[in-house]
Amino acid sequence: MHKSNFRVVEQYLTRYAEAETQLLETFPSYQYDHCLVIPAFRETSHYIKRLFNSNFRYPKTPMHLLAILVLNCPNDASHSAIDKTQKNLDYIHNKGILLWQRAHLLLFDIRSCTSERPIHVLVVNRITHSIPKKQGVGLARKIGADIACYLYHHGMSHSPWIHSTDGDAQLPDGYFQSSYFQAEDLPHQTKNQHSVAAALIYPFSHENSQLHSKCSRTHIYHLLYECHLFHYQLGLQYAGSPYGFQTVGSTLAVNTTHYAMVRGFPKLSAGEDFYMLNKLIKTSHITSLTRPVIKLESRDSNRNPFGTGPSVKALLLKNKLLSSGIFYDPMLFKLLKKFIGLFPIFSTDRNVNWQQSVKSHLGNNQESDLIISAATTIQFEKALIHSYQQFSQKKKKPEIAVHYHLNVWFDGFRTLKWLHALREKGYNQTHIINAYNEELYPISSAELGLDEMKLWDKDEENIKNQLEKWLSAIRHYQYKEEQFYTIR
């Protein structure tokens, strides 16, 4: 590790890491190839069995994996939820050999059926020592990631990547191999905190739950929600936003140095993955991988207040598959493209009122009024003035610094607020068929099967097939080559 990176991680562990890292002083001196973080609340033991039976290998040799399992319950969890989470620990106790314990940290040796080397599982027992409700999965994920960060910093983990996933994910063969090549493909002299990606995002797809022999309605709604996620991503990419990447917590690997730079996962009950990536891209680029694909189980879930599980559950309650208005109106992204396109103008015309600048370049029309209204909602003028004041004294090309600062400020969260401000002006969310727009989608309507969708019937198998055709075309486009997201 580079000396400056070492200091960044050292400072983070000293000042901001969770208390569990202090318990690792007596941790056995095992050597691990990778660390995998899994927060788990109210899960069955099914995901643990799946992990134990996974065939994780390095490109040439079997690997030694440490799975950091953060069993957690919020402080308002029901007795049944606590009991269900406790059964995870009981299962590991029965299947593994206890190697080490200190306070609520327990290290087990698990003999896998497929791996030539054992999997070690470090259980963080935050079941009875509950987690504050408002900090939820964010704190659980941070505890696990902090432990992985500590082990790498102290030479017990060889990989600089902290892999993060969830109980609904089936990790494929070659999962760790992708990050291995990301770490090795740069010449030694170029490996610094700016040349290496801050995070890796794995491709994903939703699969029908193994609990259902036939395609379930839950799976169909997950497919529809996945279409919504890709629609939003394509919209941001069309608009020229540097934040047009997926933000699914089950599919992340975070570089240790950059993890420390942003002070770890946010302690939030939901959306910690979104906010984490929102911070990480401001430290370096983010790489979206082409393979391998992580399979996410389509299942009912209300573990978090918002996200995929609650969104799908809300769709199921409405029971209006054929008219579910969960897609952003394409017009919003067209307006977003025009707004972002004005940033270079704002960066140079510092003596001109920015609202006048919008109208002079786009015309004195409704679109300009909408853009100004949405920008005012998120206090854009305040950010613009701050940029001018901070960078106006720079001798060389201050307009470049202002433009960069605006892109940093107008991040994924503020972009979402900007879009929602416009949505309140009458651009209501729409159905999947109306969401298609040939400007936004680099894929033809024929490839997506749009004509077949217009003939949707009530046969769920047909609907599933049509959604899968839609997703297959989008995945083929999005995953054909690695994508790099960076702020300029």
Sequence and secondary structure as in RCSB ss.txt:
>XXXX:A:sequence
MHKSNFRVVEQYLTRYAEAETQLLETFPSYQYDHCLVIPAFRETSHYIKRLFNSNFRYPKTPMHLLAILVLNCPN
DASHSAIDKTQKNLDYIHNKGILLWQRAHLLLFDIRSCTSERPIHVLVVNRITHSIPKKQGVGLARKIGADIACY
LYHHGMSHSPWIHSTDGDAQLPDGYFQSSYFQAEDLPHQTKNQHSVAAALIYPFSHENSQLHSKCSRTHIYHLLY
ECHLFHYQLGLQYAGSPYGFQTVGSTLAVNTTHYAMVRGFPKLSAGEDFYMLNKLIKTSHITSLTRPVIKLESRD
SNRNPFGTGPSVKALLLKNKLLSSGIFYDPMLFKLLKKFIGLFPIFSTDRNVNWQQSVKSHLGNNQESDLIISAA
TTIQFEKALIHSYQQFSQKKKKPEIAVHYHLNVWFDGFRTLKWLHALREKGYNQTHIINAYNEELYPISSAELGL
DEMKLWDKDEENIKNQLEKWLSAIRHYQYKEEQFYTIR
>XXXX:A:secstr
  HHHHHHHHHHHHHTS GGGGGGGG     BSEEEEEEESS  THHHHHHHT   B SSSB  EEEEEEEEEET
T  HHHHHHHHHHHHHHHHHSEEEEEETTEEEEEE  SS SS EEEEEEEEEEEEE TTTHHHHHHHHHHHHHHH
HHHTTSB  SEEEE  TTEE  TTHHHHHHHHHHSS GGG STTTS SEEE  EEEEE TT SS  HHHHHHHHH
HHHHHHHHHHHHHHT TT S   GGGEEEEHHHHHHTTSS   SS HHHHHHHHHTTTS EEE     EEEEE  
  SSSSSHHHHHHHHHHHT GGG   B  HHHHHHHHHHHHTHHHHHH TTS HHHHHHHHH SSHHHHHHHHHH
HHTTHHHHHHHHHHHHTT SS HHHHHHHHHHHHS HHHHHHHHHHHHTTT   B HHHH  TTT SS HHHHTH
HHHTT  S HHHHHHHHHHHHHHHHHHHTSS EEE   
